[in-house]
Amino acid sequence: MNILGISEGFHDAAVCLLKDTKIYYASSSERYSGIKGDRWT
């Protein structure tokens, strides 16, 4: 089973993909924008 988790609150937006209870991919918007505490808008 695949589970996609998305967090886009007030700060530190992130995404995570789980495949059979194992983390397959995880990332936060800060890694791409270079802005600390960035949120996807």
Legacy VTK file of the C-alpha trace (Angstrom):
# vtk DataFile Version 3.0
C-alpha trace
ASCII
DATASET POLYDATA
POINTS 41 float
0.000 0.000 0.000
1.247 3.492 -0.865
0.564 6.466 1.408
1.267 10.073 0.466
1.548 12.530 3.361
1.432 16.262 2.712
1.995 19.014 5.272
1.500 22.624 4.197
0.708 24.480 7.407
2.010 27.874 8.465
5.673 26.870 8.017
7.929 23.958 7.051
5.869 22.449 4.225
6.825 18.836 3.473
5.836 15.682 1.606
6.472 11.995 2.324
5.736 8.814 0.363
5.458 5.514 2.255
5.510 2.110 0.558
4.504 -0.787 2.808
5.445 1.074 6.043
8.872 2.141 4.700
9.781 5.708 3.772
10.359 5.790 0.007
10.724 9.562 -0.385
10.592 12.581 1.946
11.383 16.229 1.325
10.622 19.738 2.530
10.186 22.915 0.497
13.091 24.547 2.361
15.549 22.265 0.525
14.456 23.652 -2.862
13.789 27.312 -2.059
16.649 27.937 0.376
14.271 29.917 2.613
14.231 28.760 6.246
10.734 27.688 7.363
9.403 28.036 3.796
5.838 27.100 2.944
4.407 26.160 -0.440
2.143 28.902 -1.689
LINES 1 42
41 0 1 2 3 4 5 6 7 8 9 10 11 12 13 14 15 16 17 18 19 20 21 22 23 24 25 26 27 28 29 30 31 32 33 34 35 36 37 38 39 40
